[in-house]
Amino acid sequence: MASLAQWVEGARPRTLPNAVAPVIAGTGAAAWLEAASWWKALLALVVAVALIIGVNYANDYSDGIRGTDDVRSGPLRLVGSRLASPKSVLTAAVASLAVGAAAGLVLAWFSAPWLIAVGAVCIAGAWLYTGGSKPYGYSGLGEVAVFVFFGLVAVLGTQYTQALRVDWVGVTLAVATGCLSSAVLVANNLRDIPTDAQSGKITLAVRLGDTKTRALFQTLMVVAFTLTLLLMLATPWCAVGLVALPLAVRAAKPVRNGSAGKDLIPVLKHTGLTMLVWAVAVAVALAFG
């Protein structure tokens, strides 16, 4: 039986910035339009956190029953390590996704009912990442999905539910957030290239190979901070987003230096921290700039 600490680790808390940062950025974009709403931001946060926990448990379940996680160098997997039954992990995934769906329904009801369809697509995307007969995460589309769902949809959805419109500031924030969020998955898949290739999980990293995947990670980071400079056209105060640049350099160091295996695990944490600090800084700048 897995302990509570192991269940928490199985939820992959290092990925939580991928859920929190887009909501902060989207709320900053809404504040720029003088339309921020704290309770809608809180609901959006519940949706995002519940979905990312749900997709992590769903990933644990699907990879575990396929045997993909039998040999890995990454964080704990509950099914793959035989610490929890597939059924219990599946139940945790479904419960998390249900919480996200409930919060999303309330948010859509008070904003725009058509957003319910967007939420349904997000939940389907969460399951089909590694679930189903042809998971798109096994075909090199994981980073694209993260960019779309935890970048474009999360940021613009948060802005829209509060301001009932989006603007170029929101789009710029969404693209930058999507790049940083995708970089987290790129680092994860870079670490797992040997084991994923062996188990038949053809991620984008497996397709690109080690060298090109490292280049992709660094390119995503550079694009995000270049877009931060673009946001200075809205208000020069957005320059405070560059406070996260030293964290980005720290995150990229093991990638640049050719580190592999477990030595790449800290990259996920530092990239997530970069994204979180960046989102808070830019959101505050837009709110008060």
C-alpha positions as CSV (number, residue, x, y, z in Angstrom):
1,M,0.0,0.0,0.0
2,A,1.3,3.4,-1.0
3,S,1.7,5.9,1.8
4,L,0.2,9.4,1.7
5,A,3.6,10.8,0.9
6,Q,3.9,8.4,-2.0
7,W,0.5,9.4,-3.3
8,V,1.5,13.0,-3.2
9,E,4.7,12.2,-5.0
10,G,2.7,10.2,-7.6
11,A,0.7,13.4,-8.3
12,R,4.0,14.9,-9.4
13,P,4.0,18.2,-7.5
14,R,6.9,19.5,-9.6
15,T,4.4,19.9,-12.4
16,L,2.0,22.1,-10.4
17,P,3.6,25.4,-11.7
18,N,2.3,24.3,-15.1
19,A,-1.2,24.7,-13.7
20,V,-0.7,27.7,-11.4
21,A,1.4,29.9,-13.6
22,P,-1.1,30.1,-16.5
23,V,-3.9,31.2,-14.2
24,I,-1.7,33.9,-12.7
25,A,-0.7,35.1,-16.1
26,G,-4.3,35.0,-17.4
27,T,-5.4,36.9,-14.3
28,G,-2.7,39.5,-15.0
29,A,-3.9,39.8,-18.5
30,A,-7.5,40.4,-17.2
31,A,-6.2,43.0,-14.8
32,W,-4.6,44.8,-17.7
33,L,-8.1,45.1,-19.1
34,E,-9.3,46.2,-15.7
35,A,-11.5,43.2,-15.3
36,A,-9.8,40.9,-12.8
37,S,-12.1,38.8,-10.7
38,W,-10.6,37.0,-7.7
39,W,-13.3,34.3,-7.4
40,K,-13.1,33.4,-11.1
41,A,-9.4,33.3,-10.8
42,L,-9.7,30.9,-7.9
43,L,-12.1,28.7,-9.8
44,A,-9.8,28.7,-12.8
45,L,-7.0,27.6,-10.4
46,V,-9.0,24.7,-9.1
47,V,-9.7,23.6,-12.7
48,A,-6.1,23.8,-13.7
49,V,-4.7,22.1,-10.6
50,A,-7.3,19.3,-10.7
51,L,-6.7,18.7,-14.4
52,I,-2.9,18.4,-14.1
53,I,-3.2,16.1,-11.1
54,G,-5.7,14.1,-13.0
55,V,-3.5,13.8,-16.1
56,N,-0.5,12.8,-13.9
57,Y,-2.4,10.0,-12.3
58,A,-3.9,9.0,-15.7
59,N,-0.4,8.9,-17.1
60,D,0.8,6.8,-14.2
61,Y,-2.1,4.4,-14.7
62,S,-1.8,4.1,-18.5
63,D,2.0,3.8,-18.6
64,G,1.9,1.4,-15.7
65,I,-0.5,-1.1,-17.3
66,R,1.5,-0.9,-20.5
67,G,4.8,-1.6,-18.7
68,T,6.3,1.6,-19.9
69,D,7.3,2.5,-16.3
70,D,8.9,-0.8,-15.4
71,V,12.3,0.7,-15.9
72,R,12.7,4.5,-15.4
73,S,15.0,7.1,-13.9
74,G,12.4,9.7,-13.1
75,P,10.1,10.4,-10.1
76,L,8.1,7.7,-8.4
77,R,5.3,6.0,-10.4
78,L,2.7,4.2,-8.3
79,V,1.6,1.5,-10.7
80,G,5.0,0.9,-12.3
81,S,6.6,0.5,-8.8
82,R,3.7,-1.8,-7.7
83,L,3.0,0.5,-4.7
84,A,-0.7,1.0,-5.7
85,S,-3.1,-1.0,-7.8
86,P,-4.0,0.2,-11.3
87,K,-7.7,0.5,-10.2
88,S,-6.9,2.8,-7.3
89,V,-4.7,5.1,-9.4
90,L,-7.4,5.2,-12.1
91,T,-9.9,6.1,-9.4
92,A,-7.7,9.0,-8.3
93,A,-7.3,10.2,-11.9
94,V,-11.1,10.1,-12.5
95,A,-11.8,11.9,-9.2
96,S,-9.3,14.6,-10.0
97,L,-10.7,15.2,-13.4
98,A,-14.2,15.2,-12.0
99,V,-13.3,18.0,-9.6
100,G,-11.8,20.0,-12.4
101,A,-15.0,19.4,-14.5
102,A,-17.3,20.6,-11.7
103,A,-15.3,23.7,-11.1
104,G,-15.1,24.3,-14.9
105,L,-18.9,24.0,-15.2
106,V,-19.4,26.7,-12.5
107,L,-16.9,29.0,-14.2
108,A,-18.4,28.5,-17.6
109,W,-22.0,29.1,-16.3
110,F,-21.0,32.5,-14.9
111,S,-18.9,33.4,-17.9
112,A,-19.7,31.8,-21.3
113,P,-21.5,28.4,-21.5
114,W,-19.7,27.5,-24.8
115,L,-16.6,27.1,-22.6
116,I,-18.1,23.8,-21.4
117,A,-17.1,22.3,-24.8
118,V,-13.6,23.6,-24.4
119,G,-13.4,21.9,-21.0
120,A,-14.6,18.7,-22.4
121,V,-11.8,18.8,-25.0
122,C,-9.3,19.5,-22.2
123,I,-10.5,16.4,-20.2
124,A,-10.4,14.2,-23.3
125,G,-6.9,15.5,-24.0
126,A,-5.8,14.7,-20.4
127,W,-7.0,11.1,-20.8
128,L,-5.8,10.5,-24.4
129,Y,-2.3,11.7,-23.7
130,T,-1.3,8.2,-22.7
131,G,-4.7,6.5,-22.5
132,G,-6.7,4.8,-25.2
133,S,-5.6,2.6,-28.1
134,K,-3.5,5.3,-29.8
135,P,-2.2,7.8,-27.2
136,Y,-0.9,10.9,-28.7
137,G,1.9,11.2,-26.1
138,Y,3.4,8.1,-27.7
139,S,3.5,9.8,-31.1
140,G,5.5,12.9,-30.3
141,L,2.6,15.2,-29.7
142,G,2.9,15.7,-26.0
143,E,4.7,19.0,-26.1
144,V,2.2,20.4,-28.6
145,A,-0.7,19.4,-26.3
146,V,1.0,21.0,-23.3
147,F,1.6,24.2,-25.3
148,V,-2.1,24.3,-26.3
149,F,-3.8,23.2,-23.0
150,F,-1.4,24.7,-20.4
151,G,-0.4,27.7,-22.5
152,L,-3.0,29.0,-25.0
153,V,-6.2,27.5,-23.4
154,A,-5.3,28.0,-19.8
155,V,-4.1,31.6,-20.1
156,L,-6.6,32.9,-22.6
157,G,-9.4,30.9,-20.9
158,T,-8.5,32.6,-17.6
159,Q,-8.4,36.0,-19.2
160,Y,-11.7,35.5,-21.1
161,T,-13.7,34.2,-18.1
162,Q,-12.8,37.4,-16.2
163,A,-12.8,40.0,-19.0
164,L,-15.1,38.3,-21.5
165,R,-12.5,39.1,-24.2
166,V,-8.8,38.5,-25.0
167,D,-6.2,40.9,-26.4
168,W,-2.6,40.8,-27.8
169,V,-1.2,41.0,-24.2
170,G,-3.1,37.8,-23.3
171,V,-2.0,36.1,-26.5
172,T,1.6,37.0,-25.9
173,L,1.4,35.7,-22.3
174,A,-0.2,32.5,-23.5
175,V,2.5,31.8,-26.0
176,A,5.3,32.6,-23.5
177,T,3.6,30.4,-20.9
178,G,3.1,27.6,-23.4
179,C,6.8,27.7,-24.2
180,L,7.9,27.4,-20.6
181,S,5.3,24.7,-19.8
182,S,6.4,22.7,-22.9
183,A,10.0,23.1,-21.7
184,V,9.1,21.2,-18.6
185,L,7.9,18.2,-20.6
186,V,10.9,18.5,-23.0
187,A,13.2,18.1,-20.0
188,N,11.2,15.2,-18.7
189,N,11.3,13.4,-22.0
190,L,15.0,14.2,-22.6
191,R,15.7,12.3,-19.4
192,D,13.6,9.4,-20.5
193,I,14.9,9.0,-24.1
194,P,16.7,5.6,-23.4
195,T,13.8,4.0,-21.5
196,D,11.0,5.4,-23.7
197,A,12.8,4.3,-26.9
198,Q,13.2,0.8,-25.4
199,S,9.5,0.6,-24.4
200,G,8.1,1.9,-27.6
201,K,7.0,5.3,-26.3
202,I,8.0,7.5,-29.3
203,T,8.0,11.0,-27.7
204,L,9.2,14.1,-29.5
205,A,12.5,13.7,-27.7
206,V,12.9,10.2,-29.0
207,R,12.1,11.4,-32.5
208,L,14.5,14.4,-32.3
209,G,17.3,12.6,-30.5
210,D,19.4,13.9,-27.6
211,T,21.2,16.9,-29.2
212,K,18.2,18.4,-30.9
213,T,16.0,17.9,-27.8
214,R,18.5,19.9,-25.8
215,A,18.4,22.6,-28.4
216,L,14.6,22.7,-28.3
217,F,14.6,23.1,-24.6
218,Q,16.9,26.1,-24.8
219,T,15.0,27.6,-27.7
220,L,11.7,27.5,-25.8
221,M,13.3,29.3,-22.9
222,V,14.7,32.0,-25.2
223,V,11.4,32.6,-26.9
224,A,9.6,33.0,-23.6
225,F,11.9,35.7,-22.4
226,T,12.0,37.4,-25.8
227,L,8.2,37.7,-25.6
228,T,8.7,39.3,-22.1
229,L,10.5,42.1,-23.9
230,L,7.5,42.4,-26.3
231,L,5.2,42.8,-23.3
232,M,7.1,46.0,-22.4
233,L,5.2,47.7,-25.2
234,A,2.1,47.3,-23.0
235,T,4.0,48.7,-19.9
236,P,7.7,49.0,-19.3
237,W,7.1,47.4,-15.9
238,C,6.9,44.0,-17.6
239,A,10.7,44.1,-17.6
240,V,10.4,42.8,-14.0
241,G,9.7,39.4,-15.6
242,L,13.4,39.2,-16.4
243,V,13.9,38.6,-12.7
244,A,13.3,35.0,-13.5
245,L,16.1,34.9,-16.0
246,P,18.8,33.7,-13.6
247,L,16.4,30.8,-12.6
248,A,16.1,29.9,-16.3
249,V,19.9,29.9,-16.7
250,R,20.1,27.6,-13.7
251,A,17.4,25.3,-15.2
252,A,19.2,25.1,-18.5
253,K,22.7,24.4,-17.2
254,P,22.3,20.6,-16.9
255,V,20.7,20.5,-20.4
256,R,23.6,22.5,-21.9
257,N,26.2,20.5,-20.0
258,G,25.0,17.2,-21.3
259,S,23.7,15.8,-18.0
260,A,21.5,12.7,-18.3
261,G,19.3,10.4,-16.3
262,K,18.6,11.4,-12.7
263,D,20.8,14.4,-13.1
264,L,18.1,16.0,-15.2
265,I,15.4,15.6,-12.6
266,P,16.2,19.1,-11.0
267,V,15.6,20.7,-14.4
268,L,11.9,20.1,-14.0
269,K,11.8,21.8,-10.7
270,H,13.9,24.8,-11.7
271,T,12.0,25.2,-15.0
272,G,8.7,25.2,-13.1
273,L,10.0,27.7,-10.6
274,T,11.2,29.9,-13.5
275,M,7.7,29.8,-15.0
276,L,6.0,30.6,-11.7
277,V,8.3,33.5,-10.8
278,W,8.0,34.9,-14.3
279,A,4.2,34.7,-14.3
280,V,3.9,36.4,-10.9
281,A,6.3,39.2,-11.9
282,V,4.6,39.9,-15.2
283,A,1.0,39.7,-13.8
284,V,1.9,42.1,-11.0
285,A,3.5,44.5,-13.6
286,L,0.3,44.4,-15.8
287,A,-2.0,44.8,-12.8
288,F,-0.2,47.9,-11.5
289,G,1.7,49.2,-14.5
